């Protein structure tokens, strides 16, 4: 989470989203763009974590139905 706030573009690149990381870096180069880039990275990270939790719950529910 700290990486997403301090270096938003690196947060994307570590997760394998290279093109998104480059776009974020371009946005981040401007001083005004730093805040939107950090917010974007944090929201993206939270969405990825939520997707993993959802997939895990769906898998558990399917295993319980069998």
LOPAVO-961553 format. One record per atom (N, C-alpha, C): residue number from 1; residue in three letters; atom name; x, y, z. Coordinates in steps of 0.1 Angstrom, whole numbers, plus 5000, padded with zeros to 4 digits. Layout:
N
+-----+------+------+------+------+------+
: seq : type : atom :   px :   py :   pz :
+-----+------+------+------+------+------+
: NUM :  ALA :   CA :    X :    Y :    Z :
...
+-----+------+------+------+------+------+
This chain:
66
+-----+------+------+------+------+------+
: seq : type : atom :   px :   py :   pz :
+-----+------+------+------+------+------+
:   1 :  UNK :    N : 5008 : 4988 : 5000 :
:   1 :  UNK :   CA : 5000 : 5000 : 5000 :
:   1 :  UNK :    C : 5009 : 5013 : 5000 :
:   2 :  UNK :    N : 5019 : 5012 : 5008 :
:   2 :  UNK :   CA : 5029 : 5023 : 5008 :
:   2 :  UNK :    C : 5035 : 5026 : 4995 :
:   3 :  UNK :    N : 5038 : 5015 : 4988 :
:   3 :  UNK :   CA : 5044 : 5016 : 4974 :
:   3 :  UNK :    C : 5034 : 5023 : 4965 :
:   4 :  UNK :    N : 5022 : 5020 : 4966 :
:   4 :  UNK :   CA : 5011 : 5026 : 4957 :
:   4 :  UNK :    C : 5010 : 5041 : 4960 :
:   5 :  UNK :    N : 5013 : 5045 : 4972 :
:   5 :  UNK :   CA : 5011 : 5059 : 4975 :
:   5 :  UNK :    C : 5024 : 5067 : 4971 :
:   6 :  UNK :    N : 5036 : 5061 : 4974 :
:   6 :  UNK :   CA : 5048 : 5068 : 4972 :
:   6 :  UNK :    C : 5053 : 5068 : 4957 :
:   7 :  UNK :    N : 5052 : 5056 : 4951 :
:   7 :  UNK :   CA : 5056 : 5053 : 4938 :
:   7 :  UNK :    C : 5045 : 5046 : 4930 :
:   8 :  UNK :    N : 5034 : 5053 : 4926 :
:   8 :  UNK :   CA : 5023 : 5046 : 4920 :
:   8 :  UNK :    C : 5026 : 5038 : 4908 :
:   9 :  UNK :    N : 5035 : 5043 : 4899 :
:   9 :  UNK :   CA : 5038 : 5036 : 4887 :
:   9 :  UNK :    C : 5045 : 5023 : 4890 :
:  10 :  UNK :    N : 5053 : 5022 : 4900 :
:  10 :  UNK :   CA : 5060 : 5010 : 4904 :
:  10 :  UNK :    C : 5050 : 5000 : 4910 :
:  11 :  UNK :    N : 5040 : 5004 : 4916 :
:  11 :  UNK :   CA : 5030 : 4995 : 4921 :
:  11 :  UNK :    C : 5023 : 4987 : 4910 :
:  12 :  UNK :    N : 5021 : 4994 : 4899 :
:  12 :  UNK :   CA : 5015 : 4987 : 4887 :
:  12 :  UNK :    C : 5025 : 4978 : 4881 :
:  13 :  UNK :    N : 5037 : 4982 : 4880 :
:  13 :  UNK :   CA : 5047 : 4974 : 4873 :
:  13 :  UNK :    C : 5051 : 4961 : 4881 :
:  14 :  UNK :    N : 5050 : 4962 : 4894 :
:  14 :  UNK :   CA : 5053 : 4950 : 4903 :
:  14 :  UNK :    C : 5042 : 4940 : 4901 :
:  15 :  UNK :    N : 5030 : 4945 : 4898 :
:  15 :  UNK :   CA : 5019 : 4935 : 4896 :
:  15 :  UNK :    C : 5017 : 4931 : 4882 :
:  16 :  UNK :    N : 5027 : 4934 : 4873 :
:  16 :  UNK :   CA : 5027 : 4929 : 4860 :
:  16 :  UNK :    C : 5019 : 4938 : 4850 :
:  17 :  UNK :    N : 5015 : 4949 : 4854 :
:  17 :  UNK :   CA : 5007 : 4958 : 4845 :
:  17 :  UNK :    C : 5017 : 4969 : 4839 :
:  18 :  UNK :    N : 5025 : 4965 : 4830 :
:  18 :  UNK :   CA : 5036 : 4974 : 4825 :
:  18 :  UNK :    C : 5031 : 4986 : 4818 :
:  19 :  UNK :    N : 5021 : 4984 : 4809 :
:  19 :  UNK :   CA : 5016 : 4995 : 4801 :
:  19 :  UNK :    C : 5009 : 5005 : 4810 :
:  20 :  UNK :    N : 5001 : 5000 : 4819 :
:  20 :  UNK :   CA : 4994 : 5009 : 4829 :
:  20 :  UNK :    C : 5004 : 5016 : 4838 :
:  21 :  UNK :    N : 5015 : 5010 : 4841 :
:  21 :  UNK :   CA : 5026 : 5016 : 4849 :
:  21 :  UNK :    C : 5032 : 5027 : 4841 :
:  22 :  UNK :    N : 5034 : 5026 : 4828 :
:  22 :  UNK :   CA : 5040 : 5036 : 4820 :
:  22 :  UNK :    C : 5031 : 5048 : 4819 :
:  23 :  UNK :    N : 5018 : 5045 : 4817 :
:  23 :  UNK :   CA : 5008 : 5056 : 4816 :
:  23 :  UNK :    C : 5007 : 5063 : 4830 :
:  24 :  UNK :    N : 5008 : 5056 : 4841 :
:  24 :  UNK :   CA : 5008 : 5062 : 4854 :
:  24 :  UNK :    C : 5021 : 5071 : 4856 :
:  25 :  UNK :    N : 5032 : 5066 : 4851 :
:  25 :  UNK :   CA : 5044 : 5074 : 4852 :
:  25 :  UNK :    C : 5043 : 5087 : 4845 :
:  26 :  UNK :    N : 5037 : 5086 : 4833 :
:  26 :  UNK :   CA : 5036 : 5099 : 4825 :
:  26 :  UNK :    C : 5027 : 5108 : 4833 :
:  27 :  UNK :    N : 5016 : 5103 : 4838 :
:  27 :  UNK :   CA : 5007 : 5112 : 4846 :
:  27 :  UNK :    C : 5015 : 5117 : 4859 :
:  28 :  UNK :    N : 5023 : 5109 : 4864 :
:  28 :  UNK :   CA : 5030 : 5112 : 4877 :
:  28 :  UNK :    C : 5041 : 5123 : 4874 :
:  29 :  UNK :    N : 5046 : 5124 : 4862 :
:  29 :  UNK :   CA : 5057 : 5133 : 4860 :
:  29 :  UNK :    C : 5052 : 5148 : 4863 :
:  30 :  UNK :    N : 5040 : 5151 : 4860 :
:  30 :  UNK :   CA : 5035 : 5164 : 4864 :
:  30 :  UNK :    C : 5032 : 5164 : 4879 :
:  31 :  UNK :    N : 5034 : 5176 : 4885 :
:  31 :  UNK :   CA : 5032 : 5177 : 4899 :
:  31 :  UNK :    C : 5017 : 5175 : 4902 :
:  32 :  UNK :    N : 5009 : 5181 : 4894 :
:  32 :  UNK :   CA : 4994 : 5180 : 4896 :
:  32 :  UNK :    C : 4990 : 5165 : 4894 :
:  33 :  UNK :    N : 4996 : 5158 : 4886 :
:  33 :  UNK :   CA : 4992 : 5144 : 4883 :
:  33 :  UNK :    C : 4996 : 5134 : 4894 :
:  34 :  UNK :    N : 5005 : 5138 : 4903 :
:  34 :  UNK :   CA : 5009 : 5129 : 4913 :
:  34 :  UNK :    C : 4998 : 5124 : 4922 :
:  35 :  UNK :    N : 4989 : 5132 : 4926 :
:  35 :  UNK :   CA : 4978 : 5128 : 4935 :
:  35 :  UNK :    C : 4968 : 5119 : 4928 :
:  36 :  UNK :    N : 4964 : 5123 : 4916 :
:  36 :  UNK :   CA : 4955 : 5113 : 4909 :
:  36 :  UNK :    C : 4962 : 5100 : 4906 :
:  37 :  UNK :    N : 4975 : 5100 : 4903 :
:  37 :  UNK :   CA : 4982 : 5087 : 4901 :
:  37 :  UNK :    C : 4982 : 5079 : 4913 :
:  38 :  UNK :    N : 4985 : 5085 : 4925 :
:  38 :  UNK :   CA : 4985 : 5078 : 4937 :
:  38 :  UNK :    C : 4971 : 5072 : 4941 :
:  39 :  UNK :    N : 4961 : 5080 : 4939 :
:  39 :  UNK :   CA : 4947 : 5075 : 4941 :
:  39 :  UNK :    C : 4944 : 5064 : 4932 :
:  40 :  UNK :    N : 4947 : 5065 : 4919 :
:  40 :  UNK :   CA : 4945 : 5054 : 4910 :
:  40 :  UNK :    C : 4952 : 5041 : 4914 :
:  41 :  UNK :    N : 4964 : 5042 : 4918 :
:  41 :  UNK :   CA : 4972 : 5030 : 4922 :
:  41 :  UNK :    C : 4966 : 5024 : 4934 :
:  42 :  UNK :    N : 4962 : 5032 : 4944 :
:  42 :  UNK :   CA : 4956 : 5026 : 4956 :
:  42 :  UNK :    C : 4943 : 5019 : 4953 :
:  43 :  UNK :    N : 4934 : 5026 : 4945 :
:  43 :  UNK :   CA : 4921 : 5020 : 4942 :
:  43 :  UNK :    C : 4923 : 5007 : 4933 :
:  44 :  UNK :    N : 4933 : 5007 : 4924 :
:  44 :  UNK :   CA : 4935 : 4995 : 4916 :
:  44 :  UNK :    C : 4940 : 4984 : 4925 :
:  45 :  UNK :    N : 4949 : 4987 : 4935 :
:  45 :  UNK :   CA : 4953 : 4977 : 4944 :
:  45 :  UNK :    C : 4942 : 4971 : 4952 :
:  46 :  UNK :    N : 4934 : 4980 : 4957 :
:  46 :  UNK :   CA : 4922 : 4975 : 4965 :
:  46 :  UNK :    C : 4912 : 4967 : 4957 :
:  47 :  UNK :    N : 4910 : 4971 : 4944 :
:  47 :  UNK :   CA : 4901 : 4963 : 4936 :
:  47 :  UNK :    C : 4907 : 4949 : 4933 :
:  48 :  UNK :    N : 4920 : 4948 : 4931 :
:  48 :  UNK :   CA : 4927 : 4936 : 4928 :
:  48 :  UNK :    C : 4925 : 4926 : 4940 :
:  49 :  UNK :    N : 4927 : 4932 : 4952 :
:  49 :  UNK :   CA : 4926 : 4924 : 4964 :
:  49 :  UNK :    C : 4911 : 4919 : 4966 :
:  50 :  UNK :    N : 4902 : 4928 : 4963 :
:  50 :  UNK :   CA : 4888 : 4924 : 4964 :
:  50 :  UNK :    C : 4884 : 4913 : 4954 :
:  51 :  UNK :    N : 4890 : 4914 : 4942 :
:  51 :  UNK :   CA : 4887 : 4904 : 4932 :
:  51 :  UNK :    C : 4893 : 4890 : 4937 :
:  52 :  UNK :    N : 4904 : 4890 : 4943 :
:  52 :  UNK :   CA : 4910 : 4878 : 4948 :
:  52 :  UNK :    C : 4901 : 4872 : 4959 :
:  53 :  UNK :    N : 4896 : 4881 : 4968 :
:  53 :  UNK :   CA : 4887 : 4876 : 4979 :
:  53 :  UNK :    C : 4874 : 4870 : 4973 :
:  54 :  UNK :    N : 4869 : 4877 : 4963 :
:  54 :  UNK :   CA : 4856 : 4872 : 4957 :
:  54 :  UNK :    C : 4859 : 4859 : 4950 :
:  55 :  UNK :    N : 4869 : 4857 : 4943 :
:  55 :  UNK :   CA : 4872 : 4845 : 4936 :
:  55 :  UNK :    C : 4874 : 4833 : 4946 :
:  56 :  UNK :    N : 4880 : 4837 : 4957 :
:  56 :  UNK :   CA : 4882 : 4827 : 4968 :
:  56 :  UNK :    C : 4869 : 4822 : 4974 :
:  57 :  UNK :    N : 4860 : 4832 : 4976 :
:  57 :  UNK :   CA : 4847 : 4829 : 4982 :
:  57 :  UNK :    C : 4838 : 4821 : 4972 :
:  58 :  UNK :    N : 4839 : 4824 : 4959 :
:  58 :  UNK :   CA : 4831 : 4817 : 4949 :
:  58 :  UNK :    C : 4836 : 4802 : 4949 :
:  59 :  UNK :    N : 4850 : 4801 : 4949 :
:  59 :  UNK :   CA : 4855 : 4787 : 4949 :
:  59 :  UNK :    C : 4851 : 4779 : 4961 :
:  60 :  UNK :    N : 4851 : 4785 : 4972 :
:  60 :  UNK :   CA : 4847 : 4779 : 4985 :
:  60 :  UNK :    C : 4832 : 4775 : 4984 :
:  61 :  UNK :    N : 4824 : 4784 : 4979 :
:  61 :  UNK :   CA : 4810 : 4781 : 4978 :
:  61 :  UNK :    C : 4807 : 4769 : 4968 :
:  62 :  UNK :    N : 4815 : 4769 : 4957 :
:  62 :  UNK :   CA : 4813 : 4758 : 4948 :
:  62 :  UNK :    C : 4818 : 4744 : 4953 :
:  63 :  UNK :    N : 4828 : 4745 : 4961 :
:  63 :  UNK :   CA : 4833 : 4732 : 4968 :
:  63 :  UNK :    C : 4823 : 4727 : 4978 :
:  64 :  UNK :    N : 4816 : 4736 : 4985 :
:  64 :  UNK :   CA : 4807 : 4732 : 4995 :
:  64 :  UNK :    C : 4794 : 4726 : 4989 :
:  65 :  UNK :    N : 4791 : 4730 : 4977 :
:  65 :  UNK :   CA : 4778 : 4725 : 4971 :
:  65 :  UNK :    C : 4780 : 4711 : 4966 :
:  66 :  UNK :    N : 4792 : 4706 : 4964 :
:  66 :  UNK :   CA : 4794 : 4693 : 4959 :
:  66 :  UNK :    C : 4792 : 4682 : 4969 :
+-----+------+------+------+------+------+
